[in-house]
């Protein structure tokens, strides 16, 4: 049964709860590390003995770079360390959808490859999104041709605006279509997306004012317009505190006497001051996000390299699953 829409975002939840659902949707502003988070969670889940799948939309096409496996195949395949990957590509989605309703493979393939039908669907607003959602529903619930294969499905969604459009498709289909297989299929997927037992949508951001504000706006739209249960607020690339608390007074005195210090020392002090300001800004933005969304908020450290190793990714995912650096929770 679908969750009550009035409580979908307000029921108390622990970090363990939000990562227990089979379908884990991951979104946020572009460039905040959604793909890294999806890959890290999958690697950590595999370490725990689960069978995870990371789903990449074709518009993303960055998962292979993060995992170091090269381009992700359209059919699910074992990529690395027990993690399976899947790229959702239009032609294969259409073939699978048709094959669900036409039991003869040769006929289904001819229908799916018909150039007129393909051109029509590619031009039809929401058709690709509808097929994407249909596939998500079949991955979670199974289907006539596909048994349940994965314990966790991590979907690396597009940036905020495209994610909202994708989540809006079931409602549009319900309003525009009469009875039919696509409406029935998306009806089942809608129930999956609205059920806390099946689905959580995680918001990934960084603790910078613009990214934080966009995250708040996304949260407000999700709360007002959608029933997808929210999971965690993931603060990625959180800067480390450069100065221990017991050294702050010493540093403050050094700042006040900077004009008397050698140039090299003054430059080091300026750098320390900038790092302190960045950390304070991150703390303030994280507090604002956590208080307004009231979601379990998890800080992930800023990594030393732009391309983390598989071990670093797995450790990052383990921190997430454990709720490391928990800053706030649903009350």
C-alpha angles and dihedrals in degrees: 000000000000120000122260104267092218091061103030093107100029107057113111113256138179124217089252089057097050094054095044097077117103094230116055115184117195123196143150143126116325115271099023095110106265093150092048090052092048092049093045093051092049093049091049091048090052089050087057091056097259125132106238131187125198113205119204124195111224091242089062101050095164103102094090090055092051094048094038093233102116125237115356115243122237090236119063112263139168105265109174141332095000095312117129121204135201133186115208105223123177100235094051093044090053093048092050092048093050091045090057089063102032110054095198110085097205092052092044091052093050091050093047092048095048103127095217094052092045093051091047094051094044089054096042113099111247096006095117091045091049091053090047092053091045089055092049090053092051092048091054100038103025123231144220091284101028127056123202107281108163136059094201130023115196113194117200099210127196122261120296102281095049091045091055090050091051092050090049094058098084091056092048091048091050090053098043105036130065123207116325145117095275093052091047091048094049089044089060090046090050090056089051092049092049097046118092090206090063109027144039127176114210123202115217119197144145124242096254122117098245095045092044092051092050089050091053091050090050091049091050092052092047091050093048102038111022139054099209107129112241121229125185135346103229115201103200128197093018108183118240118243101259097199127047113235093245090059097053096091091049090051092047090055090048090052091053091052097040094117090063095051128090115270094251092053091047090054091051090050091051090051091049090049091052091049091050090050091050091050092048091049090050091049092050095048092046091051091049092050094045095048095047099042096034089208124142100271121207124189118212118198124246106258122228094233135044091226108047121200122248089256091053091047092049091050090049091052091047089055088052095049090047092049091239115187092016107189104176143353143203110280 
